[in-house]
């Protein structure tokens, strides 16, 4: 019985103070969540998107004769190119077929010797 009287006494006081304070109160609860998302975006998401864009540009710029490194550590020279696959010459007369997306790095000319 005492509890219901206490709530009844504070209800008009809260209504009289206005909805502005309650709006800022709820905004204050979400502010840390919003700030965490912004920090996460600039620390993790944006750099990853930049790396993906650079990798795609590198894959699109591949040409026959380029010396490359694959994700598995295989080093070779591009012998033939397909739409999604490459033929890498890893030794004289030895060619291996790999996906274009498996190329991690393009080496400077002359790095891959025979």
HUZI-V954995 format. One record per residue. N is the residue number from 1. SS is DSSP state (2 for helix, 1 for strand, 0 for the rest). PSI is psi in radians with two decimals (* if undefined). OMEGA is omega in whole degrees, 0 to 359 (NA if undefined). Layout:
n;ss;psi;omega
N;SS;PSI;OMEGA
N;SS;PSI;OMEGA
//
This chain:
n;ss;psi;omega
1;0;-0.72;179
2;2;-0.67;182
3;2;-0.78;181
4;2;-0.59;177
5;2;-0.65;181
6;2;-0.76;177
7;2;-0.67;180
8;2;-0.58;181
9;2;-0.55;182
10;2;-0.32;182
11;2;-0.83;179
12;2;-0.56;180
13;2;-0.68;179
14;2;-0.67;180
15;2;-0.58;181
16;2;-0.50;182
17;2;-0.33;175
18;0;2.83;181
19;2;-0.17;183
20;2;-0.77;179
21;2;-0.67;180
22;2;-0.56;178
23;2;-0.78;179
24;2;-0.53;177
25;2;-0.74;179
26;2;-0.58;176
27;2;-0.67;179
28;2;-0.50;178
29;2;-0.58;182
30;2;-0.24;182
31;2;-0.80;178
32;2;-0.63;178
33;2;-0.75;179
34;2;-0.75;179
35;2;-0.67;177
36;2;-0.71;179
37;2;-0.71;179
38;2;-0.79;179
39;2;-0.75;178
40;2;-0.71;180
41;2;-0.85;185
42;2;-0.43;181
43;2;-0.64;187
44;2;-0.89;190
45;2;-0.84;183
46;2;-0.81;178
47;2;-0.62;179
48;2;-0.71;178
49;2;-0.65;179
50;2;-0.76;178
51;2;-0.72;179
52;2;-0.71;180
53;2;-0.76;179
54;2;-0.70;179
55;2;-0.75;179
56;2;-0.71;178
57;2;-0.69;178
58;2;-0.76;180
59;2;-0.72;180
60;2;-0.48;183
61;0;-0.02;180
62;0;2.49;179
63;0;2.83;178
64;0;2.33;180
65;0;-0.20;177
66;0;2.51;177
67;1;2.19;189
68;1;2.87;173
69;1;2.37;179
70;1;3.02;180
71;0;-0.48;179
72;0;-0.01;179
73;0;0.09;180
74;0;2.28;179
75;1;2.31;180
76;1;3.09;179
77;1;2.36;181
78;1;2.07;181
79;1;-0.77;179
80;1;2.62;180
81;1;2.35;172
82;0;-3.04;181
83;0;-0.74;181
84;0;-0.08;182
85;1;2.73;176
86;1;2.60;169
87;1;2.04;178
88;1;2.30;174
89;1;1.92;183
90;1;-0.31;176
91;1;3.02;179
92;0;2.04;178
93;0;0.05;180
94;1;2.00;180
95;1;2.48;181
96;1;2.42;179
97;1;2.23;179
98;1;2.82;175
99;1;2.60;179
100;2;-0.66;183
101;2;-0.22;179
102;2;-0.18;179
103;1;2.20;183
104;1;-0.62;187
105;1;2.50;171
106;1;2.16;182
107;1;2.74;174
108;0;2.61;180
109;0;2.37;179
110;0;-0.07;180
111;0;-0.61;183
112;0;1.79;181
113;0;2.76;179
114;0;*;NA
//
